[in-house]
């Protein structure tokens, strides 16, 4: 069964998909950059 990727709730089981905030993504990118800099230097 095909499910639309943009849906907020699963039409089959009514599961509410978790939303990832943009702040979390920014923090992850910054942490990865810091770890790479730590390894290089």
PDB file of N, CA, C and O in Angstrom:
ATOM      1  N   UNK A   1       0.844  -1.172   0.000  1.00  0.00           N
ATOM      2  CA  UNK A   1       0.000   0.000   0.000  1.00  0.00           C
ATOM      3  C   UNK A   1       0.894   1.241   0.000  1.00  0.00           C
ATOM      4  O   UNK A   1       1.834   1.328   0.790  1.00  0.00           O
ATOM      5  N   UNK A   2       0.612   2.176  -0.859  1.00  0.00           N
ATOM      6  CA  UNK A   2       1.391   3.398  -0.949  1.00  0.00           C
ATOM      7  C   UNK A   2       0.897   4.414   0.073  1.00  0.00           C
ATOM      8  O   UNK A   2      -0.304   4.594   0.276  1.00  0.00           O
ATOM      9  N   UNK A   3       1.871   5.078   0.716  1.00  0.00           N
ATOM     10  CA  UNK A   3       1.557   6.126   1.689  1.00  0.00           C
ATOM     11  C   UNK A   3       2.287   7.385   1.256  1.00  0.00           C
ATOM     12  O   UNK A   3       3.468   7.341   0.911  1.00  0.00           O
ATOM     13  N   UNK A   4       1.582   8.503   1.275  1.00  0.00           N
ATOM     14  CA  UNK A   4       2.169   9.784   0.897  1.00  0.00           C
ATOM     15  C   UNK A   4       3.267  10.157   1.900  1.00  0.00           C
ATOM     16  O   UNK A   4       3.051  10.084   3.109  1.00  0.00           O
ATOM     17  N   UNK A   5       4.441  10.555   1.404  1.00  0.00           N
ATOM     18  CA  UNK A   5       5.571  10.883   2.279  1.00  0.00           C
ATOM     19  C   UNK A   5       5.344  12.166   3.054  1.00  0.00           C
ATOM     20  O   UNK A   5       6.022  12.401   4.054  1.00  0.00           O
ATOM     21  N   UNK A   6       4.419  12.992   2.629  1.00  0.00           N
ATOM     22  CA  UNK A   6       4.172  14.270   3.300  1.00  0.00           C
ATOM     23  C   UNK A   6       3.109  14.185   4.381  1.00  0.00           C
ATOM     24  O   UNK A   6       2.815  15.188   5.030  1.00  0.00           O
ATOM     25  N   UNK A   7       2.528  13.020   4.588  1.00  0.00           N
ATOM     26  CA  UNK A   7       1.484  12.864   5.592  1.00  0.00           C
ATOM     27  C   UNK A   7       2.040  13.029   7.004  1.00  0.00           C
ATOM     28  O   UNK A   7       3.162  12.606   7.284  1.00  0.00           O
ATOM     29  N   UNK A   8       1.266  13.638   7.887  1.00  0.00           N
ATOM     30  CA  UNK A   8       1.668  13.784   9.287  1.00  0.00           C
ATOM     31  C   UNK A   8       1.200  12.594  10.116  1.00  0.00           C
ATOM     32  O   UNK A   8       1.766  12.302  11.169  1.00  0.00           O
ATOM     33  N   UNK A   9       0.164  11.908   9.634  1.00  0.00           N
ATOM     34  CA  UNK A   9      -0.395  10.754  10.340  1.00  0.00           C
ATOM     35  C   UNK A   9      -0.539   9.608   9.343  1.00  0.00           C
ATOM     36  O   UNK A   9      -0.985   9.806   8.213  1.00  0.00           O
ATOM     37  N   UNK A  10      -0.155   8.410   9.775  1.00  0.00           N
ATOM     38  CA  UNK A  10      -0.281   7.238   8.917  1.00  0.00           C
ATOM     39  C   UNK A  10      -1.764   6.928   8.686  1.00  0.00           C
ATOM     40  O   UNK A  10      -2.520   6.802   9.649  1.00  0.00           O
ATOM     41  N   UNK A  11      -2.188   6.803   7.432  1.00  0.00           N
ATOM     42  CA  UNK A  11      -3.600   6.513   7.166  1.00  0.00           C
ATOM     43  C   UNK A  11      -3.987   5.079   7.514  1.00  0.00           C
ATOM     44  O   UNK A  11      -5.173   4.763   7.607  1.00  0.00           O
ATOM     45  N   UNK A  12      -3.002   4.216   7.706  1.00  0.00           N
ATOM     46  CA  UNK A  12      -3.295   2.812   7.998  1.00  0.00           C
ATOM     47  C   UNK A  12      -3.485   2.591   9.505  1.00  0.00           C
ATOM     48  O   UNK A  12      -4.496   2.039   9.940  1.00  0.00           O
ATOM     49  N   UNK A  13      -2.492   3.033  10.293  1.00  0.00           N
ATOM     50  CA  UNK A  13      -2.525   2.729  11.730  1.00  0.00           C
ATOM     51  C   UNK A  13      -2.702   3.970  12.610  1.00  0.00           C
ATOM     52  O   UNK A  13      -2.697   3.861  13.836  1.00  0.00           O
ATOM     53  N   UNK A  14      -2.858   5.149  11.995  1.00  0.00           N
ATOM     54  CA  UNK A  14      -3.064   6.407  12.713  1.00  0.00           C
ATOM     55  C   UNK A  14      -1.869   6.806  13.589  1.00  0.00           C
ATOM     56  O   UNK A  14      -2.032   7.536  14.567  1.00  0.00           O
ATOM     57  N   UNK A  15      -0.668   6.326  13.237  1.00  0.00           N
ATOM     58  CA  UNK A  15       0.562   6.698  13.958  1.00  0.00           C
ATOM     59  C   UNK A  15       0.948   8.114  13.563  1.00  0.00           C
ATOM     60  O   UNK A  15       0.991   8.439  12.377  1.00  0.00           O
ATOM     61  N   UNK A  16       1.231   8.967  14.558  1.00  0.00           N
ATOM     62  CA  UNK A  16       1.661  10.337  14.277  1.00  0.00           C
ATOM     63  C   UNK A  16       3.174  10.356  14.141  1.00  0.00           C
ATOM     64  O   UNK A  16       3.892  10.060  15.096  1.00  0.00           O
ATOM     65  N   UNK A  17       3.659  10.704  12.957  1.00  0.00           N
ATOM     66  CA  UNK A  17       5.085  10.720  12.707  1.00  0.00           C
ATOM     67  C   UNK A  17       5.737  11.856  13.488  1.00  0.00           C
ATOM     68  O   UNK A  17       5.201  12.964  13.517  1.00  0.00           O
ATOM     69  N   UNK A  18       6.886  11.604  14.124  1.00  0.00           N
ATOM     70  CA  UNK A  18       7.561  12.665  14.877  1.00  0.00           C
ATOM     71  C   UNK A  18       8.151  13.706  13.931  1.00  0.00           C
ATOM     72  O   UNK A  18       8.602  13.386  12.831  1.00  0.00           O
ATOM     73  N   UNK A  19       8.137  14.951  14.381  1.00  0.00           N
ATOM     74  CA  UNK A  19       8.692  16.035  13.582  1.00  0.00           C
ATOM     75  C   UNK A  19      10.052  16.411  14.147  1.00  0.00           C
ATOM     76  O   UNK A  19      10.216  16.514  15.363  1.00  0.00           O
ATOM     77  N   UNK A  20      11.029  16.616  13.271  1.00  0.00           N
ATOM     78  CA  UNK A  20      12.364  17.017  13.693  1.00  0.00           C
ATOM     79  C   UNK A  20      12.491  18.519  13.503  1.00  0.00           C
ATOM     80  O   UNK A  20      12.270  19.032  12.406  1.00  0.00           O
ATOM     81  N   UNK A  21      12.846  19.223  14.571  1.00  0.00           N
ATOM     82  CA  UNK A  21      12.970  20.668  14.468  1.00  0.00           C
ATOM     83  C   UNK A  21      14.240  21.045  13.728  1.00  0.00           C
ATOM     84  O   UNK A  21      15.198  20.273  13.677  1.00  0.00           O
ATOM     85  N   UNK A  22      14.236  22.238  13.158  1.00  0.00           N
ATOM     86  CA  UNK A  22      15.413  22.693  12.424  1.00  0.00           C
ATOM     87  C   UNK A  22      16.565  22.974  13.380  1.00  0.00           C
ATOM     88  O   UNK A  22      17.728  22.871  12.990  1.00  0.00           O
ATOM     89  N   UNK A  23      16.257  23.328  14.630  1.00  0.00           N
ATOM     90  CA  UNK A  23      17.314  23.582  15.616  1.00  0.00           C
ATOM     91  C   UNK A  23      18.103  22.310  15.892  1.00  0.00           C
ATOM     92  O   UNK A  23      19.320  22.364  16.069  1.00  0.00           O
ATOM     93  N   UNK A  24      17.432  21.180  15.931  1.00  0.00           N
ATOM     94  CA  UNK A  24      18.116  19.908  16.154  1.00  0.00           C
ATOM     95  C   UNK A  24      19.066  19.603  15.004  1.00  0.00           C
ATOM     96  O   UNK A  24      20.188  19.150  15.229  1.00  0.00           O
ATOM     97  N   UNK A  25      18.633  19.845  13.796  1.00  0.00           N
ATOM     98  CA  UNK A  25      19.484  19.598  12.626  1.00  0.00           C
ATOM     99  C   UNK A  25      20.715  20.501  12.644  1.00  0.00           C
ATOM    100  O   UNK A  25      21.816  20.060  12.314  1.00  0.00           O
ATOM    101  N   UNK A  26      20.532  21.755  13.027  1.00  0.00           N
ATOM    102  CA  UNK A  26      21.656  22.690  13.092  1.00  0.00           C
ATOM    103  C   UNK A  26      22.659  22.252  14.150  1.00  0.00           C
ATOM    104  O   UNK A  26      23.867  22.299  13.916  1.00  0.00           O
ATOM    105  N   UNK A  27      22.174  21.832  15.302  1.00  0.00           N
ATOM    106  CA  UNK A  27      23.065  21.379  16.368  1.00  0.00           C
ATOM    107  C   UNK A  27      23.846  20.148  15.923  1.00  0.00           C
ATOM    108  O   UNK A  27      25.036  20.036  16.219  1.00  0.00           O
ATOM    109  N   UNK A  28      23.214  19.241  15.232  1.00  0.00           N
ATOM    110  CA  UNK A  28      23.894  18.034  14.752  1.00  0.00           C
ATOM    111  C   UNK A  28      25.013  18.393  13.774  1.00  0.00           C
ATOM    112  O   UNK A  28      26.113  17.848  13.862  1.00  0.00           O
ATOM    113  N   UNK A  29      24.738  19.293  12.859  1.00  0.00           N
ATOM    114  CA  UNK A  29      25.757  19.702  11.882  1.00  0.00           C
ATOM    115  C   UNK A  29      26.933  20.382  12.578  1.00  0.00           C
ATOM    116  O   UNK A  29      28.088  20.111  12.248  1.00  0.00           O
ATOM    117  N   UNK A  30      26.650  21.260  13.535  1.00  0.00           N
ATOM    118  CA  UNK A  30      27.717  21.939  14.268  1.00  0.00           C
ATOM    119  C   UNK A  30      28.562  20.938  15.047  1.00  0.00           C
ATOM    120  O   UNK A  30      29.787  21.052  15.069  1.00  0.00           O
ATOM    121  N   UNK A  31      27.931  19.971  15.678  1.00  0.00           N
ATOM    122  CA  UNK A  31      28.669  18.959  16.446  1.00  0.00           C
ATOM    123  C   UNK A  31      29.561  18.117  15.522  1.00  0.00           C
ATOM    124  O   UNK A  31      30.692  17.793  15.884  1.00  0.00           O
ATOM    125  N   UNK A  32      29.066  17.769  14.352  1.00  0.00           N
ATOM    126  CA  UNK A  32      29.878  16.992  13.408  1.00  0.00           C
ATOM    127  C   UNK A  32      31.088  17.802  12.949  1.00  0.00           C
ATOM    128  O   UNK A  32      32.193  17.270  12.848  1.00  0.00           O
ATOM    129  N   UNK A  33      30.877  19.082  12.672  1.00  0.00           N
ATOM    130  CA  UNK A  33      32.003  19.935  12.261  1.00  0.00           C
ATOM    131  C   UNK A  33      33.028  20.041  13.380  1.00  0.00           C
ATOM    132  O   UNK A  33      34.230  19.955  13.129  1.00  0.00           O
ATOM    133  N   UNK A  34      32.564  20.228  14.621  1.00  0.00           N
ATOM    134  CA  UNK A  34      33.492  20.310  15.747  1.00  0.00           C
ATOM    135  C   UNK A  34      34.272  19.012  15.932  1.00  0.00           C
ATOM    136  O   UNK A  34      35.466  19.047  16.229  1.00  0.00           O
ATOM    137  N   UNK A  35      33.617  17.881  15.762  1.00  0.00           N
ATOM    138  CA  UNK A  35      34.311  16.592  15.898  1.00  0.00           C
ATOM    139  C   UNK A  35      35.354  16.422  14.809  1.00  0.00           C
ATOM    140  O   UNK A  35      36.450  15.930  15.076  1.00  0.00           O
ATOM    141  N   UNK A  36      35.031  16.822  13.587  1.00  0.00           N
ATOM    142  CA  UNK A  36      35.995  16.727  12.483  1.00  0.00           C
ATOM    143  C   UNK A  36      37.200  17.637  12.734  1.00  0.00           C
ATOM    144  O   UNK A  36      38.339  17.245  12.482  1.00  0.00           O
ATOM    145  N   UNK A  37      36.948  18.844  13.227  1.00  0.00           N
ATOM    146  CA  UNK A  37      38.057  19.750  13.544  1.00  0.00           C
ATOM    147  C   UNK A  37      38.923  19.196  14.667  1.00  0.00           C
ATOM    148  O   UNK A  37      40.143  19.356  14.647  1.00  0.00           O
ATOM    149  N   UNK A  38      38.302  18.549  15.640  1.00  0.00           N
ATOM    150  CA  UNK A  38      39.025  17.962  16.762  1.00  0.00           C
ATOM    151  C   UNK A  38      39.945  16.828  16.279  1.00  0.00           C
ATOM    152  O   UNK A  38      41.067  16.681  16.762  1.00  0.00           O
ATOM    153  N   UNK A  39      39.463  16.047  15.338  1.00  0.00           N
ATOM    154  CA  UNK A  39      40.260  14.930  14.803  1.00  0.00           C
ATOM    155  C   UNK A  39      41.411  15.454  13.942  1.00  0.00           C
ATOM    156  O   UNK A  39      42.517  14.915  13.994  1.00  0.00           O
ATOM    157  N   UNK A  40      41.162  16.488  13.162  1.00  0.00           N
ATOM    158  CA  UNK A  40      42.185  17.021  12.263  1.00  0.00           C
ATOM    159  C   UNK A  40      43.315  17.693  13.032  1.00  0.00           C
ATOM    160  O   UNK A  40      44.488  17.502  12.711  1.00  0.00           O
ATOM    161  N   UNK A  41      42.968  18.477  14.041  1.00  0.00           N
ATOM    162  CA  UNK A  41      43.996  19.218  14.777  1.00  0.00           C
ATOM    163  C   UNK A  41      44.314  18.498  16.026  1.00  0.00           C
ATOM    164  O   UNK A  41      45.158  18.949  16.801  1.00  0.00           O
TER     165      UNK A  41
END
